[in-house]
Amino acid sequence: MTAGTEAVGDLFRRVLDAEPAGFWRAPGRVNLIGEHTDYNDGFVLPFAIDRATTIALRPRDDDRIRLVSTFDGVLVESDLAAVDRRDFGGWAAYPLGVAWAIGERHPGAVRRGFDVAVDSDVPVGAGLSSSAALEMAVAVALDDVWGLGLDRAELARIGQRAENIAVGAPTGIMDQSASVFGERDAAVFLDCRSLAVEQVPLGFDAAGLVLLVVDTKVEHQHATGGYRDRREACERGAAAMGVPALRDLTVADLPRAQELLDDVTFRRVRHVVTEDARVLESVDALRAGDLARFGALMLASHASMRDDFEISVPQLDAVVAAAEDAGALGARMTGGGFGGCAIALLPAADAEALAAEVLRRFAARGWHEPVPFTVVPSDGARAL
């Protein structure tokens, strides 16, 4: 038993009074570039991180479902009829939503209940996709124990469906795709329209670079208004421009968009259109080993999110400013915005000094103490 499974295995035995059938792990993700492009059918470039949700699971011979997590140790009980009615709330909506989405997309697949215990070291509310990590851990586990034989792309769709309908967060498919398609030392280049996936080697370690993540401790909630408002603005912009999605526009279309749209909607559209272009240019830069060019694109992405999409907060801006001052190749906020994490790409030898400087700047402003840590591109969801 590994350290990652010991805690969740002990919880399973203590609360559920049984032996798990096995253990499964699914990582959170950092998005290197491509923010709010996923639900616009665009391009994203995340990678799976070395922080993950680990679950212990056992299929049952009846309709009962029992869930417990190391976060509170409280047993949550449900059954298949409640899943069919989407009668669930709290954190249990994620695993129960996955079971519901499997049944919705594959009628007859969900025939029995299950017991599951959950542990995670992906920070909640930090923009590192703790929700997708939980969804994908449960999805790969149920796929295994129920013998469904679903491919990775379908597991990602199931997780997104659970998040959109069961949880009520109107997110795209990037987070689940990063969690299931991740590979060591590579980013996941995802076309969110076709769902075509390509692993793009990063080469950070070979170049002596690390990706520093700073959790600002400003929590966000995707199911609340700011995210939804941005999505609705994108839909209005696409409709006014006569295209199915903003993916179908290019930078050359922006002058016409500015004539047709109000200022706020135009700036939302401009962010998405230019961000798609930055993702494609980033993939080219990484393939060419041009990490300086990639870093400059990260900084341009942050400016666009701050000024056009207006989803940054002062704490995220402060991390990016500190990174620039420290000579980082690039930095940007990551995730849905309104809080969460910022990332910086810089020489490994400079990471500790930047982390200390960020702590100093936050203390000087009287903000909550942030949590800096490095992440490593890692493998995706799997059985342990």
C-alpha positions in Angstrom: 0.0 0.0 0.0 1.4 3.4 -0.9 1.2 6.6 1.2 -1.5 7.8 -1.2 -3.8 4.9 -0.5 -3.2 4.3 3.2 -5.4 7.1 4.5 -8.3 6.4 2.2 -8.0 2.7 2.7 -8.1 3.1 6.5 -11.1 5.4 6.2 -12.9 2.9 4.0 -12.5 0.1 6.4 -13.3 2.1 9.5 -16.5 3.9 8.2 -17.7 1.4 5.6 -16.6 -1.7 7.4 -15.4 -3.6 4.3 -12.4 -4.1 2.1 -12.2 -1.9 -1.0 -12.1 -3.6 -4.4 -9.2 -1.3 -5.4 -7.8 2.2 -5.4 -7.9 4.8 -8.2 -6.2 8.1 -8.6 -6.9 11.1 -10.8 -4.9 14.4 -10.8 -5.9 18.0 -10.7 -4.6 20.2 -13.4 -2.8 23.5 -14.1 -3.8 25.3 -17.3 -0.7 26.6 -18.9 -2.7 28.8 -21.4 -6.2 28.9 -22.9 -8.6 30.3 -20.3 -12.4 30.3 -21.0 -11.8 29.0 -24.5 -13.0 25.5 -23.8 -16.8 26.2 -23.7 -16.3 28.4 -26.9 -15.1 25.2 -28.8 -11.6 26.6 -28.8 -8.1 25.3 -27.8 -6.6 24.7 -24.3 -3.2 23.6 -23.1 -3.3 22.2 -19.5 -1.3 19.5 -17.8 -2.1 17.0 -15.1 -0.3 17.8 -11.9 1.3 15.7 -9.2 -1.6 16.5 -6.8 -4.5 14.1 -7.0 -7.7 12.7 -5.6 -7.3 9.1 -4.5 -10.4 6.9 -3.9 -11.1 3.4 -2.5 -14.2 1.8 -4.1 -16.1 -1.4 -3.8 -19.2 -2.3 -6.0 -22.2 -3.5 -4.0 -24.8 -6.3 -4.7 -27.7 -3.9 -3.9 -28.8 -0.4 -4.8 -27.2 1.4 -1.9 -24.5 4.0 -2.4 -22.3 5.1 0.6 -19.7 7.8 0.4 -17.2 9.2 2.9 -14.2 11.6 2.6 -11.2 12.4 4.7 -12.4 16.0 4.7 -15.1 15.5 7.3 -15.5 11.7 7.8 -19.3 12.0 7.7 -21.0 9.1 6.0 -23.3 10.1 3.1 -25.9 7.5 2.1 -27.9 7.4 -1.1 -29.3 4.9 -3.6 -29.8 4.4 -7.3 -33.3 5.8 -7.3 -32.0 9.1 -5.8 -29.3 9.2 -8.5 -31.9 8.8 -11.2 -33.8 11.8 -9.7 -30.5 13.8 -9.4 -31.4 14.1 -5.7 -28.0 15.0 -4.2 -26.1 18.0 -2.9 -22.8 19.0 -1.3 -19.6 17.3 -2.3 -21.5 14.0 -3.0 -23.0 15.6 -6.1 -19.7 15.0 -7.9 -19.4 11.2 -7.5 -23.2 10.7 -7.6 -23.3 12.9 -10.6 -20.8 10.7 -12.4 -22.9 7.7 -11.7 -26.0 9.6 -13.1 -24.1 10.7 -16.2 -22.9 7.2 -16.9 -26.5 6.0 -16.8 -27.7 8.9 -18.9 -25.2 8.3 -21.6 -25.2 4.5 -21.4 -28.7 3.3 -20.4 -28.5 0.0 -18.4 -24.9 0.5 -17.4 -25.7 1.5 -13.8 -27.2 -1.6 -12.2 -25.8 -1.7 -8.7 -24.6 0.6 -6.0 -21.1 1.1 -4.6 -19.2 2.3 -1.6 -16.4 4.9 -2.0 -14.0 6.7 0.3 -12.2 9.9 -0.9 -8.9 11.6 -0.1 -7.3 14.5 -2.0 -4.4 16.8 -1.9 -5.7 19.0 -4.7 -6.6 22.4 -3.0 -10.3 23.1 -3.2 -11.4 26.3 -4.7 -7.9 27.1 -6.0 -8.5 26.7 -9.7 -6.6 23.4 -9.9 -9.7 21.4 -10.7 -10.3 19.4 -7.5 -13.8 18.7 -8.9 -12.6 17.1 -12.1 -10.0 15.1 -10.1 -12.8 13.6 -8.0 -15.1 13.1 -11.0 -12.4 11.3 -13.0 -11.2 9.1 -10.1 -14.8 7.9 -9.7 -15.4 7.6 -13.5 -12.3 5.4 -14.1 -13.1 3.3 -11.0 -16.8 2.7 -12.0 -15.6 2.0 -15.6 -13.3 -0.7 -14.2 -15.6 -2.4 -11.6 -18.6 -2.3 -13.9 -16.6 -3.5 -16.9 -17.9 -0.7 -19.2 -14.8 -0.4 -21.4 -15.3 3.3 -22.0 -12.5 5.3 -23.7 -10.8 8.3 -22.2 -12.7 10.8 -24.2 -16.0 9.4 -23.1 -14.9 9.4 -19.5 -14.1 13.1 -19.9 -17.6 13.7 -21.4 -19.2 11.9 -18.5 -17.3 14.1 -16.0 -18.3 17.3 -17.8 -21.9 16.2 -17.9 -21.9 15.5 -14.1 -20.4 19.0 -13.5 -22.8 20.8 -15.8 -26.0 19.1 -14.8 -25.6 17.4 -11.4 -23.4 20.2 -9.9 -24.8 23.0 -12.0 -21.4 24.5 -13.0 -21.4 25.5 -16.7 -17.8 24.5 -17.3 -16.2 23.1 -20.5 -14.4 19.8 -20.9 -10.8 20.9 -20.4 -10.5 19.9 -16.7 -11.7 16.4 -17.1 -9.6 15.9 -20.3 -6.4 17.1 -18.6 -7.1 14.7 -15.7 -7.6 11.6 -17.9 -5.2 12.3 -20.8 -2.2 13.7 -18.8 1.3 12.3 -19.4 4.6 12.9 -17.6 6.5 15.9 -18.8 3.8 16.8 -21.3 0.9 19.2 -21.7 -2.5 18.1 -23.1 -3.3 20.1 -26.3 -7.0 19.8 -26.6 -9.3 20.9 -29.4 -12.5 21.4 -27.5 -14.7 21.0 -30.6 -13.4 17.8 -32.0 -11.9 16.6 -28.7 -8.8 15.7 -30.5 -5.9 15.4 -28.0 -2.2 15.7 -28.5 0.5 15.4 -25.8 3.0 18.2 -26.3 6.4 17.7 -24.6 7.3 20.6 -22.3 10.9 20.2 -21.5 10.8 22.3 -18.4 13.0 20.0 -16.3 15.6 19.7 -19.1 15.8 23.5 -19.3 16.2 23.9 -15.5 12.8 25.4 -15.1 9.9 24.8 -12.7 6.3 25.9 -12.6 5.6 27.6 -9.4 1.9 27.7 -8.3 0.7 30.2 -5.8 -2.7 29.5 -4.2 -3.9 33.0 -3.3 -6.5 31.5 -0.9 -9.1 33.6 -2.6 -11.7 31.0 -3.2 -14.0 31.0 -6.2 -17.2 29.1 -7.0 -17.9 28.1 -10.7 -21.6 27.6 -10.0 -22.0 31.3 -9.1 -22.6 34.3 -11.3 -19.2 35.6 -12.6 -18.4 32.5 -14.6 -21.9 32.2 -15.9 -22.0 35.9 -16.9 -18.8 35.4 -19.0 -20.2 32.4 -20.7 -23.4 34.2 -21.6 -21.5 37.1 -23.0 -19.5 34.8 -25.2 -22.8 33.2 -26.5 -24.2 36.7 -27.2 -21.1 37.6 -29.1 -21.1 34.5 -31.2 -24.7 34.9 -32.1 -24.3 38.6 -33.1 -21.3 37.6 -35.3 -23.3 34.8 -36.9 -21.0 31.9 -35.9 -21.7 28.7 -33.9 -19.0 29.6 -31.4 -16.2 32.1 -30.9 -13.8 29.4 -32.1 -15.0 30.3 -35.6 -13.6 33.9 -35.4 -10.1 35.1 -35.9 -8.2 38.2 -34.9 -9.1 39.6 -38.4 -12.8 39.5 -37.4 -12.3 41.7 -34.3 -12.8 45.1 -36.0 -16.2 44.0 -37.2 -17.0 42.6 -33.8 -16.2 46.0 -32.3 -18.7 47.7 -34.6 -21.5 45.2 -33.8 -21.1 44.6 -30.1 -21.3 46.7 -26.9 -18.0 47.4 -25.3 -18.2 44.7 -22.5 -19.3 42.0 -24.9 -16.6 43.0 -27.4 -13.9 42.7 -24.8 -15.1 39.3 -23.7 -15.0 38.2 -27.3 -11.6 39.7 -27.9 -10.1 37.8 -25.0 -11.4 34.4 -26.3 -10.4 35.1 -29.9 -6.9 36.2 -29.0 -6.5 33.5 -26.4 -7.2 30.8 -29.0 -4.5 32.4 -31.1 -2.1 32.4 -28.1 -2.7 28.7 -27.5 -1.8 27.8 -31.0 1.3 29.9 -30.9 2.2 28.4 -27.6 2.1 24.9 -29.0 4.4 26.0 -31.8 6.8 27.6 -29.4 6.9 24.5 -27.2 7.5 22.2 -30.1 10.4 24.5 -31.1 11.8 24.5 -27.6 11.3 28.3 -27.5 10.4 28.7 -23.8 11.1 32.4 -23.8 8.4 32.9 -26.4 6.0 30.7 -24.5 6.6 32.8 -21.4 5.8 36.0 -23.2 2.5 34.5 -24.3 1.7 33.6 -20.7 2.1 37.2 -19.7 -0.1 38.4 -22.6 -2.7 35.9 -21.6 -2.8 37.3 -18.1 -3.2 40.8 -19.3 -6.1 39.8 -21.5 -7.8 38.0 -18.6 -7.3 41.0 -16.4 -8.3 43.7 -18.8 -10.7 42.2 -21.3 -12.3 39.3 -19.5 -12.0 40.9 -16.1 -11.6 37.7 -14.1 -8.4 38.5 -12.2 -8.2 39.8 -8.7 -5.6 42.0 -7.0 -3.9 39.0 -5.4 -3.5 37.2 -8.7 -2.1 40.4 -10.3 0.4 40.7 -7.4 1.8 37.2 -8.0 2.2 38.0 -11.7 3.9 41.3 -10.9 6.3 39.7 -8.4 7.2 37.0 -11.0 7.9 39.6 -13.6 10.1 41.6 -11.2 11.9 38.3 -10.4 12.7 37.7 -14.1 10.4 34.8 -14.6 9.9 33.7 -18.2 6.2 34.0 -17.8 3.3 34.1 -15.4 -0.5 34.2 -15.4 -3.5 33.4 -13.4 -4.8 30.0 -14.1 -8.3 28.5 -13.8 -11.7 30.1 -14.1 -10.7 33.3 -12.3 -12.1 35.4 -9.4 -9.5 33.9 -7.2 -7.6 30.7 -7.1 -4.0 30.3 -8.3 -1.4 32.1 -10.4 1.5 30.3 -12.0 5.1 31.3 -12.9 7.6 29.6 -15.1 11.1 30.4 -13.9 14.5 28.8 -13.2 14.4 26.2 -10.5 17.1 28.1 -8.5 14.8 31.2 -8.3 11.6 29.5 -7.2 12.3 29.7 -3.4 13.1 33.4 -3.6 10.0 34.2 -5.6 7.8 32.3 -3.2 9.3 34.3 -0.3 8.7 37.6 -2.1 5.1 36.7 -2.8 4.6 36.0 0.9 6.2 39.3 1.8 4.0 41.3 -0.6 0.8 39.6 0.6 1.7 40.3 4.2 2.4 43.9 3.4 -1.2 44.2 2.0 -2.8 42.4 4.9 -4.1 39.6 2.7 -4.5 35.9 3.6 -1.2 34.1 3.5 -0.8 32.4 0.1 0.5 28.9 -0.4 3.3 28.5 -3.0 4.3 25.1 -4.3 5.8 23.6 -7.5 4.0 21.1 -9.7 5.2 18.5 -12.1 3.5 17.4 -15.3 2.2 13.9 -14.4 0.2 10.9 -15.6 -3.5 11.0 -15.8 -6.3 9.1 -14.1 -5.6 5.4 -13.5 -6.0 2.4 -11.2 -3.3 2.1 -8.5 
